[in-house]
Amino acid sequence: MTTDSEDPKNALDKMKKEMAKKKAKLTVPADFLDNAKSYDDKLTLVKILSEKEKQRVVLLFKKMIQSGIEEENKKKGLK
């Protein structure tokens, strides 16, 4: 007789469930997003997002940098 830890299918299902929990979407209250008017509120929001969504923040900065490079190249007459 096999236990859950020995059965590859059960072990895989268990790992998938654990990973799904870790990948749960960030829940930031909508009113916080709408009402983040003070510097401290905005800073807190950025900290939360950057901690929970590191990969998305990296992609955002890459796109911002690339956009800046393209704009400078257009000003200089380059491609």
C-alpha positions as CSV (number, residue, x, y, z in Angstrom):
1,M,0.0,0.0,0.0
2,T,1.3,3.5,-0.9
3,T,0.9,6.7,1.0
4,D,0.3,10.1,-0.4
5,S,3.9,11.0,-0.2
6,E,4.9,7.9,-2.2
7,D,2.2,8.2,-4.9
8,P,3.7,10.5,-7.6
9,K,0.2,11.7,-8.8
10,N,-0.8,12.8,-5.3
11,A,2.5,14.4,-4.6
12,L,2.2,16.4,-7.9
13,D,-1.3,17.4,-7.1
14,K,-0.2,18.6,-3.6
15,M,2.7,20.6,-5.1
16,K,0.4,22.2,-7.6
17,K,-2.0,23.3,-4.8
18,E,0.8,24.7,-2.8
19,M,2.2,26.7,-5.8
20,A,-1.3,28.0,-6.6
21,K,-1.6,29.3,-3.0
22,K,1.8,31.1,-3.4
23,K,0.7,32.5,-6.8
24,A,-2.6,34.0,-5.4
25,K,-3.3,37.4,-6.8
26,L,-2.4,40.4,-4.9
27,T,-5.4,41.9,-3.1
28,V,-5.1,45.6,-2.7
29,P,-8.3,47.3,-1.7
30,A,-9.8,49.3,-4.6
31,D,-10.4,52.3,-2.4
32,F,-6.7,52.4,-1.5
33,L,-5.8,52.5,-5.2
34,D,-8.3,55.3,-5.8
35,N,-7.6,57.3,-2.7
36,A,-3.8,57.1,-2.5
37,K,-3.3,60.8,-2.6
38,S,-0.6,61.4,0.0
39,Y,3.0,60.6,-0.6
40,D,2.9,58.0,2.2
41,D,-0.1,56.2,0.7
42,K,1.5,56.1,-2.7
43,L,4.8,54.9,-1.2
44,T,3.1,52.1,0.7
45,L,1.2,51.0,-2.4
46,V,4.5,50.9,-4.4
47,K,6.1,48.8,-1.7
48,I,3.3,46.3,-1.6
49,L,3.2,45.9,-5.3
50,S,7.0,45.6,-5.7
51,E,7.1,43.0,-3.0
52,K,4.3,40.9,-4.3
53,E,4.8,41.4,-8.1
54,K,8.5,41.6,-8.5
55,Q,8.5,40.3,-12.1
56,R,5.9,42.7,-13.2
57,V,7.8,45.6,-11.7
58,V,11.0,44.5,-13.6
59,L,9.0,44.4,-16.8
60,L,7.6,47.8,-16.2
61,F,11.0,49.3,-15.7
62,K,12.4,47.6,-18.8
63,K,9.5,49.0,-20.9
64,M,10.1,52.5,-19.4
65,I,13.8,52.4,-20.1
66,Q,13.2,51.0,-23.7
67,S,10.6,53.7,-24.3
68,G,13.1,56.4,-23.1
69,I,15.8,55.0,-25.4
70,E,13.5,54.9,-28.4
71,E,12.4,58.5,-27.7
72,E,16.0,59.8,-27.5
73,N,16.9,57.9,-30.7
74,K,14.0,59.6,-32.5
75,K,15.1,63.0,-31.3
76,K,18.6,62.2,-32.6
77,G,17.3,61.0,-35.9
78,L,18.3,57.4,-35.3
79,K,16.1,54.3,-35.6
